[in-house]
Amino acid sequence: MRGDALSAETPEVELERQLLDAKLSAPEPPARGYVSRAPQIEAARSSGRRFVGVTAPAGYGKSSLLAEWARRDSRPVAWVSLDRYDDDPAALLALLAEAFARIEPGAARLPQRVTGHAAAVLGRGAPLLAAALRHAPHPFVLMLDDLQELRDPACHDVLSVVFAGIPTGSQLVAASRGEQQHLPRARADGDAFAITAHDLALDEAGARAIFAGTQVPLSPEDAVELVERTEGWPVGVVLAAAIAEEIGEAPKTVSGDDRYVADYLYRESLVTLPEHQQRFLRRTAVLDTISAPLCDAVLETHDAQSMLQELDASNVFIVPLDRSRGWYRYHALYREFLLGELRRLEPEALPELQSRAASWFELHGSPAMAIELLLDQPDERARTVRLIAATALPSYQAGQFATVQRWMTAIGDPAIEGYPPLAVLAGWVMALSGQATEAARWASVLERVSYEGRPDDGSASFESARAMLRSVMCPAGPAQALTDAEYACAAEPSWSAWRDQALLLLGEARLLIGDNAGAVAAFGDSATIASTTGNAEGLILSTAELALLSMDDGRWDDATTHLTVALGAIDELHMDDYATAVLAFTQAARLALHRGDLVAVRRELTRAMRARPACTDAVPYLAVRTRLQLAKVHWAIADHSTAHHLLREIDDILLIRPDLGTLVDQVDDFRRFVAANEQQGEQGGPPLTPAELRLLPYLQTHLSVREIGERLFVSRNTVSSELGSIYRKLGVSARSEAVERATQLGLLGSGL
């Protein structure tokens, strides 16, 4: 439950800013070897259609077309260059929000507001960004380059919601090598404009225009022959021109547009360069993006800056990513060719080059980039595992759960089991995200292993870290949870990054055995430390528990103080959908009820009910306590149906974790109260279940019932049944009506 913020002055933040600037800066169209696409651009602009898809294989000038469009358009352009690191719905959403914020001053805080946990990206962040786009004060253009880099279906789910927010007068322009999933629906609605390989293929005039930048004349007859041989493939013509400039005449061996021809042409252009430039190009091709300091570190040289300037000034296929020319990338096909040359000529160099690059990113505070470079290197497995162990929780808390899962899948369970501290973190991530089965599996693995070294997550020892995970999951009841928490408190010194977590668990365990005074002391110490160290989740839960205990004792002013801290942290960090936020919302509703503010009661209850799917039996005492508090408040406002439903959810949790000490007694007491005070004419109907709340965000997308089932790993019949239940509970009869009603209720979108 940790999260540490970096100072805005650190080199780490400076590197992140540079990389972000490079991704969000529209490059200049190529100075040479480029034929203007003004006719295609004008046709797309004047079409009035909101969606423009530029779809063609590599080498057709898609990025250059977008760059020219960005320079020509009078509307502000939000540019995003996508790469494989963006294949995470949370990271993607933050990137899109940042791009829009750069052209709309009123959206400066949008990137922070759209971040969220797991499914909240689709249910809260994506609709919030869509709403911001929809209400933009001026028309704009959103450009996405290399859309094919997004392979995770969850990313396309997010995009389908965001794209729906593009208003009339604005346009989304996306370039991809393959079919764009959002276009068929837009095409059916008459709202799509397509630019394809056929539109981008060069004719004789285009070929002659490219050769005009060389010293080699191209006759009309030669132009016809070259276009026929390349089939109008722009990169083939450009490469032919580059070769022609070296040999003094148009090459006669160009034919077709397949990869073999590209490799041949690139090799022909490469051999004309000095050997030191060839070596530089081959070796730096291991990098997705390149800068002089990074290249010097990878090549162990000191002249990368001058080398990049030479290459930028030559006819080499290198693209500057920012106006200051600090970061570059190679054209995609050219990089693939260079990597092939590296494997052919220097196969032994590849792992070492990637390792040096990873070391540079690690040194400059970007361990995630280092991990990506090391994932496919078996010889670096131990290093990769340790980096993931140090990075998993911060990445998870940034909402990038998909990335963490991908890392762990890539290294495999045996590697995780081989480094027990990472297995502990795997258990934590699964528990905090509500995946009880997976959390229990890792907890079981941990009971069979030992580790003597110092963990990379900042905890004092593996034994202490394991004890904390066991305490939070409470599989053996309150007594064992207390023993584990006390062990961790003794093991984690005052300077430990996990000290506040150990104290929080101590407070929770004391609550379960009925030691309220001891719990108050532990929660208070935990909150103090969490506030200092920046552990938001620990701070929120500690202060929410203190508010609950204060209200139980009638100390309403103290409760107000604690809730101000908890709710302030939730709102500041946009943690509405985290499991640790639910208890704070329930207590805010309880406080509002005490004050007679029924509007606030409804608001806080909605926030709590919406977030409760994250509270599962993975952290059983939290799941039960939040539902018990919710049931009490719903009963107090005469919503007996919801109270009964929540009691049934509690029963389901207690079937799995029956030994929760005094909490079970509190549930029984409330159940007896309900039985003794049951009345007719109760208000309200049953609430949406956690399963229905998980399904609800997908109703915003264009996914079919079958496709939604595939996303949620349930059958089509299950989705149909839950969909019918959602319609009945919301009083609607169609998906669009359900989305509209759920948004009005605060169950979708930015909340209340």
N, C-alpha and C positions, 0 to 999 in steps of 0.2 A: 504494500500500500504506500509506496514511496514515490515522490516526484520532486526533482530538484531543478530549479531554474538557473540558467546561466546568465551572468552579467552581460549587458549589451556591449560592454567594452572588451570582452574577451576575444582572443584570436579565433576561438571556436565559432562564435557568433559571426565574426567577420567572414569566415569561410562559408558558413551557411548562407549569409547574405549574398556573397558573390555567386554561389551556385544557383541561388534562387533568381538573382538578377539575370543570369545567363538563360535560364529557362523561360523567363517572362519578358524577354526583350526580343522584339521582331528583328531578325537580321536584315541587313541590306541585300537587295537582289545582287547576284553576281555581276561583277564589273565586266567580265569577259565570258564568252561562251554561253550567252543567254539570249534568247529571242523573247521579246516582250509578249506577254499574254494579255495585253490590253483588251482585245476583242472579247475574249472569254470572260475576263473580269467584268467588263461593262455589261455583258449580257446577263451575268449572274446578279450584279448589283441592281440592274433595272428590272429584274424579273418580279420584284416585290415579294419573293418567297423567303420565308424565314430561315430555311435550311439549305445550305449549299454543300454538297459532297464532292470532294475532289478525290477520285478513286482510280488508281493506276498502279502498275507494278513499279518496282524501284527503277530509278533512272529516267523518269518522265518529267521531272522538274516540278513536282507538287509543292515542295517547300519554297522554291523560288517564286512560284505563282502566288503563294500566300504572302511572301515577303513583298512582292511588287504591289499586291492589293493593299497591304497595310500602309505602304508609302503613298498610294494614290488616294485612299479613301479620306473624305473630310470628317467622317465620324470618328470618335475615339475608338481605338482598337485595343482590346484585351488579348494578349498573345500568350499562348502556352505551348511550349515544346515538351512533348511527353517522352518519357523513356521508361525502361523496365522498372525503375525504382518507384514509379508512380502507380504501379499495379496493385493498389491498396485503396479501398473506397474512402477511408478517412484521409489518407494523404492526398488523394485526388481531389476531394472536396475542398480541403484547405488550399490547395494550389489554385483551383478555379476561383475561390473566393479572393485570394490574394491578387490574382490577375484583374478581377473586376474592381477591387478596391483601388488599384493603381490608376484607374481611369474615372473613378467616381469618388470624390473626396468624402461624401457622406457615408461611404461604406468602409471607412477606415478600420472599424472594429469587427467587420464581418468575418475575417479569417479566424478570429478567436471564437466568435459566436457559433460557427458551424462545426467546430470540433466536437466530438462526442464519442461515446463508447459503443462499439459493436453495432447492433441494429439501430441505435439512435442516429447513426449517420444517415440512414434511409428515412427514418421516421421523423427526425427533427432537423438535422443539418441540411439535407438536400432540399426539403420544402422551404426552409428559411432562405437559402440562396436563390431558389426559384422565385420567391416573393420579392427579393431584392432586385433581381433582374427585371421582373415584371413591372416594378414601380420605378425603374430608372428614369430620371428626369429628362434624359436626352437619348436619342437613338445611338446605338453602339454596334460594334462588330466583335464577336467572340471568336477567336481563331485557335483551333487545336491542330497542331502538327503531329504526325506520326501516331494517329489514333490506334493503329494496329498493335501498339505496345501494350494496350490494355486487354488482358486475357481473362482476368477474374470476372465471372458473371456479375458479381456484386458491384463492380465498377460500372458496368453498363446499366444496372438497375438504378444506381445513383444518377447517372447521366440522363436516363429517361425522365427522371423527375426534374432535374435541373433544366434540361432543354425545353421542357414544357413552359418554362418561365420566360423564354425569349419573346419579347413583345413585338407587335407589328411595327415595322419601321427599322427594327434591328435585325441582325442576321448572325447565325452561327455558321462558320465556315470550317469544315473539318477535312483534313487530308489523311488518307489511309491507303495502304497497299491492298487491303481486302474490303469486302462488303461492310458497310457501316450499318450497324443494327438499328439505328434510329430512323434511317431513311425510308424503309418500306412503308411505315405508318404515315410519315410525312408525305411520301409520294402519293399514297392513297387519298390523303386529304388535299392534294393539289398544292402542297406547301413546300416542295423540294425542287431544287435545281441541281442537276448532275453534270459534272465535268469528268470525262472519262479518258482513258488512254487514247481512244480515237480522236478526241478533241485536242490532245496534247502532242500527238505525233507530228513531227516536222514535215513540211513539204519542201520542194526545191528552193523556194524563196527563203525559208528558214535555214536551210543548210548553207546557202550562200551568205546569209547574214552572219552566221557563226564564223565562217571562213573569212569574212571581211575583217575580223580582228586579228588575222594572221598575215604573214607575208606571202602566202600561197594563194594565187587566184584559183577560183573554182568555176569552171565553165558551166554553162547551162546543161551541157551533156553530162559532165562529171557529176553535177548536182543531182540529176535524175538518177544516175547509176548509184550514187551514194545513198540516196533515199531508198531506192529499191533494195539495196543490200542490207541496210540497217532497218528496213521496214519503218522508217521514220522515228526510230528509237532515239530520243534526244541525247542520252548519254553516249550512245554509239557515235553520233555525229560529232559531239564535242571531243570525244577521245580521238576520233579520226583527225580532227583539226589540230589537236595537240601533237599528234604524231607527224602530221604533214609539216608542221612548223619546224620540226627537227630534221626531217629527211628532205624537205624542200619540194615535195610533191604529194598529191593526195594518195593515200594508201589504197591498194586494190584488193585487199584481203578481207575487208569487212563484210560480214554476211550474218543476217539474223539478229535476234535480240536476246539470245540466251546467255547464261552465266559464263559459258566457256568463251564466248566472244568478248565479254567484258573483261575476263581475266587476261585474255590475250592482249586486248587493247591497253589495259592498265599496265601490263608488263612491258609493253612496247614504250609506254610513256615513262615508266619508272627507270628503265635502263639508261635513259638520257640524262638522268640526274647524277650528280657526284655521289660517290660511294657513301660519304658521311651523311648525306641527306637520305639516301635509301635506307641506311641503317636506322636513322632517327625515325623515319616513317614506319618502318616495320615494327620497331620496338614500342613506340608510343601507341600503336594500334590496340594495345591491350586496354587502353583507357577509353571510357565512354565519352568523357570530356577532358580536355587537356589545357594546362596552363604552364607557364615557364617554370615556376617553382616545383610543380608536381613532376614535370618532365625531368628536371635536373635531379630530383630525388630518385626517380625510377632508373634513369640512365647513369647516375653518378657522374654528372657533368656539371659545367657552370656556364654553358653558352646557349641554353635552350631559348632564351629570349631572342637572341639574334637569329637563331635557326627558325623560329616561328615567324619572325618578320620576313626572312628570306622566302619561306614557303608561301606566306600570305601574299607576297608581292609577285610570286611566280604563278604559273598556270596549274599548280597542284590543287587537288580537290580537298581543300580545307576551308571550313566555314567559320568566320568569327561569330561568336555568340553574344557579344556585347559591344557597345560603341567604343569602349576603351581598349578593345582587343586584348583583354586579359585572359579570356577563355575561348577555346575553339572546339570544333569537332570535325571529324572527317565525314565526307559523304558516305552514306550507309554502305553502298556497294564497294566503294574504294576501301573502306575499313575492313570489310569482309575479305577483300582481295589481299590486303596487307597482312591480315592475320594468317591467311593461307600461306603467304610467303614466309612469315615468321616460323610457322610450323614446318615448312619445307626446308628452310635454310638453317634455322636455329631452334630446333624443337626443345632443346634443353634449357633455353633461356626463358621460355614462357612462364613457368611457375615462379622463378626468381623475380621476374619483372612485376608480376601480379603481387607477389609478397611485399616488394618494396613499395608499390603503390598503396597497398593496405596499410603498411607502416606509416606512410605519410599521412593518410587520412586519420589513422588512429592518433598520431602525434598532434594533429590539428583539430582534435575534438569531434571527429565524425566517425565513430565506431560503426555505425550502420553501413556506411560506404565501404569500410574495411571488410565487414562481414560479407557483403555482396561479392567482393573480389576473391574471397577465400572459400566460398561455399563449395565450389567444384574442385577443390584441391585436396585430395585425400591425405597428402603429406602434411597439410596444415590443419588437420582435423582438431587436434588438441587446442591449438591457438584459437580456432574458430569457435569451439565450444566455450572457451573462457570469455571471448568477446561477447557471445550471445548471452552468457550468464550475467555480464555486467550491463547489458543493454536491454534485455527483455522487458523488465518492468517499466523503465521510462518510456519505451516504445509502446507498450501496452497502454500506459496511462495517457499517452498522446492520442489514443484512439486507434493505433495501427495494429490492431489485433490480427488482421490478415497477414501482415508482414511477419509478426512473431510466429504465427502458425507455419508460414512458409519456411522460415529459417529452421524451425524444429523438424519439419517434415524433411527438409533437405539433408540435414545431418543424421536423421534417423534415431529411433528409440535406443538402439544399442549405444550410440555415442552419448546420448543424454544420460542413460543409466550408468555409463562409464564415468561420468562426472557428477556425482550425487548433488552438489550444490545447484546444478542446472535442473536436475529433477525436482528439487524443492521449488524452484521458480516456476517450472512447468505446472506443478500443483497449485501454486498461488494464482497464476494466470487463469487456470481453468476454474478455480474456486471463485475468484472475483468476477469472472464473466458468467457465472451461473452454470457451468458445465460440470454438474455433480459427478457423473459417471467417470469422466476423464480425470477429474480431481482425485476421486477415490482410487483410481487405477495407479496414479503416480504416488499417492500416499502409501499404497500397498507395496509398490516397488521400494520405496524409501525405508520401509521396515526391515528390508532384507540386506541393506548395504551399510557400509561405514566409510568414513572419510576423515583423514587426520589433518589435512591442510587448511589454510585460511580461505574461506569462500570469497568470490569476486563481487558479491552483492553488498558487501559492507557489514554483514553480520559477523558476530564474534567467532562462531564456529559452526560446523555442519550440524552438530548435535543441537545447538541452540536454534538454528534455522528450522530444522526438522520438528523440534518441539513446538515452535510457533505455528507451523502449518497444521500440526496435529491438534493444537489447541483451538485454532479457528474453525476447524472442521468438526471438532467435538465428537468423534466416532465412539468414544468409550465413556461418555458421560461427563458431568461437571467435575467430579473428583480428579479424573485424569487431566481434564482441561486445565484445572487449577494447578496441578503438579507441573504440567508442561509450561504454563505461563510463569510460575514462580522460578522454574529452572532458567527460562530465558531472561527473566529480570535479573537473576543473579549473574548470568553469563554476559549480558550486554552492558558494558560500562557506560558511564555518562556521556562519553564522546561517540558512542556507537550510532550509526545511522538508523539502527533498528530499535533503539532504546524506547522511543515513544510507542512503537508497535507492541513491544513486550508489555509495556504498562497498560495499553489499551486492552490487550488480551487478558491481563490480570484482572482488570475491572470487569470485563464480561464474565469471566469465570466466577468471580466473587458474587456477581449478581445471581448467577445460577444456583449458588449455595445459600443465598439469602443474606449475605454480608453486604448490606447496602452502604453502610458507613465506609467499609474498606473499598467498595467499588467507587464511591465518590472520590476518595483520596487518589486512587489509581487513575481514574479518568481525568482528574484535575491535573496531575503530573504529566499525563500523556498529552493533554491539550496544550500545556505550556511549552513542552519540548517540540511538539508538532508545529506550533505557531512559529517557533524560532527556525526550525529546519526546513519548513516549507512542505511538510507532508500533509497535503490537503485532505486526503481521504481519512487519515487518522484524526485530524483536527475536526472534521465534520462529524464523524461518528462519536468521538469523545464528548463534544459539546452537545450533540443531540441526546446522548444518554444522560448527561448532567441536567439538561432541560427536563427530560422525562422525570427524573428523580426529584427535581426541584418542584415540579407541579404536583407530584404525588404527596409532597410534604406541604403543599400550599404556599410555596415561595415563588409566587408568580413573577415578581420583579427579577429574581435571579434567573428564572427560566427565560425571560425576555432577553436578558444579557447573553445567555448561552446561545439562544437561537439566532440572535443577531450575528454572532460570529459564524455559526454553521451556515445559515442561509447566505451570508455575504460571500463565503468561500465558494459555495455552489454557484452563485450567480456570476462571480468574478471569473471562475474557471470553467463555467458552462458544463457542470457535472450533473445536470438534471437527471440523466438516465443511468447513473451509477448506483449500484446496490447500496452503497454507503450513504446515499442521499435520501433514501426513502424514509428512514426514521425521522430525519429532520423535518421532512414535509408533514409527517403525521403529527408531530408535536407542534408544528406551526398551525395546523388545523385545530388542534386541541386548544391552543392559546387563543386563536381567533374565536373559537366557540365560547370560551370563558369571557371574552370581551363582547360577545353578542354580535360579532361581525360575520354574518352568514355568507356574504360575498367572498370574503377571504377564506372562510371555511371551505367552500366549494372549490375555490382556486387551488388551495393546498392539497385537498383530497384528490383532485384530478392529477396533480403532479405526482403524488404518491402512487396512485393506482396505475398510472401510466408507466412508472419506473419499476413497479414491483416484479415484473418477470425476471429481472436480474437477481432478485432475492430467491434463491432456491435452497434445497437442502444441502448444498455444498457448504453453506455457512448457516446451519440450521437454526441457531438461536436468534440470529438476525431475521431470518425468514419468518419465524413464528412471532417474534416480538412485534415486527412491523405490521403483520396482519392482525394481530390482537389489538394493537392500538388503532388501526384503521377500522376494525369492526366496532370498537367502542364508540368512535366518533360518528360512524354511520348510524349506529343505533341511537345515539343521542339526538340526531337530526331526523329520526323516524324513518330512516332508510333501512328497514329490517331485512329486506331481501338481500341487499349487499352484505350486511353483517352476517347473515346465515351463510352466504356463499364463501366469505372469508374464513369462517369457522370450518367449512368443509376443506378449504385449501390447507388450513392448519392440520386437520386430521390426516391429510395425505402426507404431509411432512413428518408428522409424528409416527406414522407407520414405518418410516425409514429410520428416523432418529428419535426413538421414544424417550430416551433418558436425557431430559433437559431440565432436571431439577425443579426449582421453584416456578419456572416458567410454565411447566405443565400444570401446576396447581393454580396459577393465575388464569390459564385457559379454562380449567374446570370451574373456577369461581364464576367467570363470566358466562359460561354456558348455563350454569344454574340460575344466574340472574336473568338470562334471556328466557329460560323456561318459565320462570316465575312471573315474568312481566310481559309475556307475549300478548299482543293486542291485535285486533282486526284493523283493517284499513291502513296498513302500512304504506309508506310512500316508496316510489321507485321500483325498478325492476332489477334483475340480476346484472352485474357488471360484466364487461368483457373479461374473459379468462386470460391468464398469461399466454396461452397458446393463440388465442384470438388477437391479443395485442401484438404478438410477434408476426402474425399474418397481415395485420392492418396496413403497415407501410407499403406492402407490395401491391395494394389496390391502387396506388398512385401510378404504377408502372403499366406497361402494355403487355405484361406477361400473362399467358393463359393460365387457367386453373392447373393444368398439368405442369407447366413450367414453374409456377409458384410452389407446387408440391416438390419438385426437384430441388428448388432452392432450400426448402425447409426440411428436406429428407422425410417427407410424409407422403401418403398416397393421395391420388386425385380425389378419392371419395372423402378422405379426411378434410382436405381443403374445402370441398363443396359443402360438407356438413358445417364446418366452422364459418364459412362464408354466409350460409343461411342464418346461422345463429347471430352473426354480426348484424346482418340486415334487420332481423327481428328486434334486437336490443337497441339499435339506433333508429328504428322506425322508418327504414328506407327500403327501396326495392331495386337499386342499381348501384354499381361500383362508384360511379361519379357522385351519386347522392351520399353514399357512405363516406367517401373522402371529404366531401363538403361538410357533412354533419360532424365527422370526427375532428376536422379542423376547427369548427366552431366550438366544440367541447374542449379543445386543447389536447386531444389525444394524438394529433398529428401537427406537424409544423413547428413553429418556434415556441409553442407553449402559450402561457397565459399572460 
